[in-house]
Amino acid sequence: MVLHLMKLPHLSGIKQLANQTAWYGLSNIIGRFINYLLTPLLTSIYAPSAFGDISLLFAIAAFLNIIYTYGMETSYFRFNQIENESKVFNNAFSSLLLTTILFSVILIIPANTIADYLALNGHSEYILFVVGIVALDTLAVLPFSKLRHEGRPRKFALIKILNIVINVLLVIFFLQVCKPAFENGEENMFSRIYSPSIGIGYVFIAQFIASGITLLLLFNELRVYHFEIDTKLFKEIFIYSSPLIIVGFGGMINETIDRFMIIQRFDGTIEAAKTANGIYSANNKLAILIVIFIQTFRMGAEPFFFKTSAKDDAKNTYARVMNFFVIACCCCFLGVVLFLDVWKYFMGVHKNPSYAEGLFIVPILMMSKIFLGIYYNLSIWYKLTNKNMMGALITLIGALITIAVNYFFIPSLGYMACALANLACYGMMMLLSYWLGNKYYPIPYQWMKSFGYLIFVYLLYLIHNYFRLQMTGVLPLHIMGIAFMLIFIILVLLLEKEEMKKIPFVNKLYR
């Protein structure tokens, strides 16, 4: 709804962002939803311990993506404002190509040692799959950025969706066609493809193939590339992007370190730790709506913020975007936490009821993601003022909070400590960024209203959860959930009356 409101000419300050974001949102929402369908499939096939290994390895992949790309995407958008786009693209891609080869070799050589440290039962090939996926995805980063810079979100969306569709179809093929054929003793090509010794490796093989096909689909963006290293330009890019490496590095610590620390700090056997990791990871996925919206927003917002910065009303535009962003996040929050008894089935609880044990952490995780999204909005101040090192410092403080909370409290609180670490980390990063932003690049955000919305929706959740624990039937709970959603929407229509009156189809509600 918010994206549609943004597209109207009466809201011209954010119309461009909305038009771009709508397409990025389409690819993200459809793609992530299709990919999310894998969760009940994987949790129905694999026990929590095995699912924990899958989550751990993909967390490693996300962590490596930051190291492999080292802020080059943001640097590409920034330097396109002051240098020839072709020159920036050639230099940036040449740098990524060389470092991708270097990083991959460094990781492949000790693959056996890494597999032993992660307790993967000797499956060093899993490490090779992960490195291959990260390498291919890294080489696709700048071609995708080129599409965003040139305002071609349709092709961007199509390729992103195809990537996920191919991945999902291959996982289904390996695990729902080939695996049963092997287990039933059939003698055909499908049974010969499957080998039980590969285990969860088929999940990574599917992603590797999908990433390879994605790179091929970006051929037109890559064919204009030629190897080029301009020492002066590269030095400027590196000076700008190097703090972003720390930002990304710290961000991945905040997002992924809990998976590692559960294994190391959980009070119990390694199998119990893997089970806890699987339950935590599965419930973490229920924050999907918030994550989708935040990622969608970032796709359109980063190039938009840079292009808007030269306009006289830029700061007012940023403030209005933040207001709509918080409202949309609140709607996503209520859409999940008020209907947890429905969303839990996406974790495969009908076959593995133990996954439902972690539902109580979902509201905490979702609120932490909202704080993270607000921080992403706020971070524009240090990117525009070339104070990226400040952003790095904020992220490192967040990372220290994450590590400390997990280290000290996982032994006593289990995966609940991971959820609380997320909340404390992103809450502190949000507050620090706001404080520093006010000093170096003040923006007139409507903070009282935004935090009022957040407090209100959390109170609605607490009231609903109280009745959820008292009632036995789900129908009254769902009716109450719908009523609470309507209450929030009515509140927004009342408090945002002046903005809403500018929108033709909403304006009728005020007559």
N, C-alpha and C positions, 0 to 999 in steps of 0.2 A: 504494500500500500504506500509506504513512504517513498519508494522509488518512483511510483506513478505520480505522486504529488510533486516530486521534484521536477518532473518532465514538463510541467505546464509553463507557458510563457510568463505567467505572472510571477514565477519564481526564477527569473532569468539568471540570477546570480549563481544558481546551482544547477541550471538546466543542462549545461555541458557535462557536468559530473554524472548526472542522472542518466543521460543518453548512453554514455560509455558504460556506466556501472550496470545498467539494465542488461546489456549483453554479457558482460563479465559475470553478472549474477546468474544469468540463464545457464551459462556453461558450468559455473560453480555449483549451483543448486542441483541441476540435473545430474551433473557428473558425480558430485558427492553423494547424492541420494542413491544413484545406481551402485556406487562403490560401497555405500553403507549397507546395501542388501547382502554384501559378503559377510557381514558380521554374524547374522544368525546362521548362515551356512557354515562358517568356520567354527563357531562355538558349538554347533550341533555335531561336527565331525571331530574336533579336537577338544581334549580336556583343558581345563583352565591353565595347567602348567605349560602345555604346548602352545596355547594361544598367547600365553605370557612370553614365550620365546619369539613368536611372530611379532608381537608388539615391541619387544625389546630391539629386534633387528631393524624394524622400520623406524624406531626412535633413533637408532644409530644412523640410519640413512638420512633422516632429517637433520641430525647433528652434522653429518659430513657435508650435506648440501650447503650449509653455511660456510664451512671451511673452503669448499671447492669454489664457491662463487664470490666470496670475500667482498660483498658490497658492490659488485660491478654493475648490477642492475640499476641501483639508485644513481651511481656515478654516470651511467649512460644517459639517464634522463637529465641530470644536472648539467653535464658538459655539452649536451645538444643545444642548450640555450646560448652557448658562447663559442662553439666550434662547429665545423662542418660535420654533419651527421655521419657521412660515409667514413670520414677519417676516425671519428670516435668509435664507430662500430668495428672497423678493421683492427684498431689498436686493442680495444677491449676484448674482442673475440680471440685475437692472437695470444693475448695474455692468458685467457681462460684455457685455450687449447694446450699451451705448454704446461701450465700448472696442473691441469687435469691428468695429463700423462704422468707427471712427476708424483702427484699425490697417490695415484692408483698403484704405481710401482711400489711406493713406500708401504702401502697397506697390503698388497698381495703377497709380498715376500714373507711376512710373519703371520700369514693367515692361520696356520695351525696353532700358534701360540695364542692368538686372539680368540679362536674358537674354544680352546681349553679354559681361558680366563672367564669366558661368558657361560661356561658349563653347557656347551652345545653338544656334548657327547661325541666329540671327534668330527663333527660335520663342518670341516673347514670350507667346504664348497659353498656354504651359506654366506660366508664372508665374501667370497668371490662374486656371488650373485649381487650382494648389496653394493659392492664397489662398482660393478658393471652398471647397475641401475643409476647410481649417483653420477657416474661419468657421463652417461647418455643424457640424463636430465640436465646436467650442468651445461653441456653443449647446446641444449635447446633454450636456455635462459635468455640469451640475447636475441635470437630470432623471435621469440615471443615478445620481448621488450620492444623490438622493432615494430611489430604489429600494433602494439599499444601506442607507441609514439606516433605512428602514421595514422592512427584513428581507424584501424581495421578490426574492430572487435568481433565481427561475424566470423572471420576466418579463425581468429583466436579461439572463439567459443567452440567452433566445429571441431578443431583439432584436439582441444582439451577434452571434449565429450568423447571423441573417438578413442582417445588414449584410455579412458576409464572403461568404455564399453568393451574394447578389445581385452583389457586386463580381466574384467569380470567374466567375459565369455570363456576365456582361456582357463581361469580358475574353475569354472563350472565344468568345462570339458575334462580337465584333469581329474577333478575330485568327484564329479557326479556321473561321468561316463566311463573314463578309463579305470578309475579305482574300483568301482563295482564290477566291471568286466573282469579285472584281474582276480578279485576276491571270489567271484562266482566260478572261476576256473574256465572261463571262455577262451577259446583259441582264435583270436582275431587281432587286427592291428591296434585296437584300443587297449586290450589287455597287455600287449607287448610294449606299449608306450609307458605304462605305469610300473614303477618299481617301489616297493615299500621302504627300501633303504633310503630313498630320497626324502620321504616324510613331508615335512612342511616346506621343503625346498620348492615344491610345485607352485606355491604362492609367489615366490620370488622369481621363478622362471617366467611366470605369466607376466609379471610387471616388467621384467627385463625385455621381453619381446615387445610389449606395448610401448616401452620407452624408445626402443629402436625404430619402430614404425613411425612414432611421433617425429623423430628427427628426420626421417625420410620425407614426411609430409611438409616439413619446413624447408625443403630444398630450394624453393624460389627465393626465400629470404637469405639463404646461405650462398647461393651461386654468385651474388654480387660481391662476396667477400674475397679479399686477397690478403695474404700475410703482410702485416705492416707493424713496425714498432717505432714510433716517434718518441725518442727518449724524453724530450721536454714535456710532451702531452702526457706520456705515461707517468712521469714523475708527479705531475699535477693531479692526475686521476688517483694515483696511489695515496698521495697526501690527503686527498678528500675522502677516499674510501677506506683507508686503513682503520680509522676509528669505527667504521661500520662493521668491520670484521669482529671487533670486540662486542659491538651491539648484537650482531647476529650470533656470535659465540655465546654470549651471556643469555640471549633469548632462548637458544637451544638448551642451555643448561637448565633454565627455568622450566622448559617444556618437557625435557626428556630425562633429566638426571634422576628423577624420582623412580623411574623404571629400574635403573641400575642400583639405586640405594635400597630399594625394597629387597633385592636379591642379597645385598651385602649386610643390611642392618636388621632384617626381619628376625624376630625372636622365634626361631623354630628351624625345622629342617629345610634343605634347599628345595625340596618338593613343595613344602608348605609355602615357602617364599614365592616360588613360581606361580602357585595357585593364587596367592594374594595379588600378585602382579597381574595375572589374567583377569581377576575380578575387577581390580582397579581400572585396568585398561578398557575393559568392556563398558563400564559405567562412565568412564571419561568420554566415550564416544556419544553418550546421550547429550553432550553439550554441542552436538553437531550443528544445530540451527544457529547458535551464536557464532560458532567458528566459521560457518559458511558465510554468514552475513559480514563478519569482520574481514574475511579474506576477499570477499566480493568487493567490499568497500575499498580496500587497499588497492586492488587492481585499478580502479578508476581514480582513486583519490591522489595517488602519488604523482602521476603526470599532471593531473588537474591542479594540484596545489602549486606546483612549480610554474605552470603557465599563468595561474591567476595572481601570483605574487606581485606582479608589476602593476596591477590595477589599483585604483584609489580605494575601492571598497573591499579589498581583499580580506581584511581582518573581520569585517562584518559578515562576509560570506563564510569564512571559516567558523564563526560563532554559530551561524544558522545551521550549517552542516552538522556541527556537533549536537545541536538541539534535536534535530531529526534523527541523528544516529542513536542517541540515548533512548528516544521513544521507540525506535525500531527494535533495539536490543531488549527493552522491557517487554515488548510484545512477544519476542522470541522466548524470553525467560518464562513468561506465564504459559506460553504454548507447550512448554516441556514439563515444568514442575507441577502444573495443575493436572497433568494427564500422565503421570509416571506409570500408572497401572496399565496404560496402553503401550507406552514407549518401551517398557521393560521386555516386551516380547520380541523386540528387535535384537535383543541380546541372546536369544535362544533359550530363555528360561524354561520353556516347556520341556526341553531335553536336559538342560543343566541348571536346575533351580538355584544352585549356589551363586550364580551370577547376580541374582536379585538381592543378595546380602548387602551389596554396596550401594543400593539406591539412595541411601541417606546422604551420600556425599555429592550427589548430582547438583542440588541447588547451590552448594558452596562452590563447586567447580564452575558452574554457569556464571555466578556473580564474579568470580575471579576473571573469567574471559571477558566480561563486560568492562572490568577495570583495565584489562589489557587493551581492549578496543579503544577506550578513551585515551589511554596512553599513546596509541598509534596516532590518534587525532592530534594530540598535544605535541607530538614529536616534530611537527612541521617547523617549530620555532628554531630548533638547532640545525635542521637541514638547510633552512633559508638563510640563517646567519653564519653558516660555515663553522658552527661550534659542535661538530660531530663528536668531539672528544667528551663534551658534556653528556651527550647521549650515551657514550660508552661507559662513563662513570655511573650514570643512573642504572644502566643495565647490570653492571658489575655489583652494585649494591644489592640489586634484586637477586642476583645469582647467589651472593653470600647469604642472604636471608633464606633462600630456597635450600641451600646446602645445610645451613645450621638447623633449621626447623626439622628437616628430614633426618639429619644425623641424630639429633637428640630425642626425637619423639617417635620415630618409626618403631623402635623396640617396644614402646608401651602402647602406642595408638595404632600401629599398623598403617594401612593405607589411608586412614583418616588424616594422619600427619601430612601425607602428600597433598591432600585437598587443602588443608589449612596453610601449608607452605605456599601453594599457588595463590591463595587469597592474600596472604601477608605480603608476598613478593610484588604482585601486580598492584596491590593497593598502595604500597610505598612508592613504586615507580611512578604511578599516576600522580601522587601528591608532590613528589620531588620535581617532576616535569612541569607541573602547574606552577609551582613556586619559582623555578628558574625561568620558565617562559614568561612569567609576569615581569621579571627583571630585565630580560633581554629582548623580548618581542611580545609585549602585552596584547592580548586578544580579548575582546569583551564577551567572554562566555557567560551564559546564564546558569551559573553554578547552583544557586539556590533551587531553581526549578529542576535542573537535571538530577541533583541528589534527592530532591523531594520525590521525583518519579521512582528512583531506585529504592528508596525506603518504603514507599507505598506498595510497590509490587512485592517486595519481600514480606511485608506484613500480610498481604493477601495470601502468599504461599503458606506462612505460618498458621494462619486461621484455617486454611484448607487442609493442611497437614494434620492439624488437631482433630478435625472431623474425620479425616481419612483413617486415623488410628482408632476412632470410636465406632465408625460404621462398618457394616459387613457387606452391604451391597455397593456396587460400583456405579450404578445408574444415577443415584442422588449425588454422588461425588462429581460425576461428569456434568450434571446439570449445574451444580455449584461452580465448577470450573468455568463453564461457559458464561455464567452470570458474572463471575469475577473479571473475566476478559472484557465483557461489555462495560462493566463499571469503569475499568481503566480507560477504555476507548472514549467513553463519555467525559471522563475527567480531562483527557487530552483535548477533546473538542471544546471544552469550556475554557481551559487555560490557554489554549493556542487559538483563541477565537479570531484575533486580528489576522494571523497568518492564514487560517483556514478560510476566512471570508474572501481571500484573493483567489481561491480555487473554485471554479464554476460549479462543479457537481457537488462539492461539499457546502458551498455557500447556500444552497437550497435548504439545508438543515437549520439555518439560522433565521429563516423567514417565518 
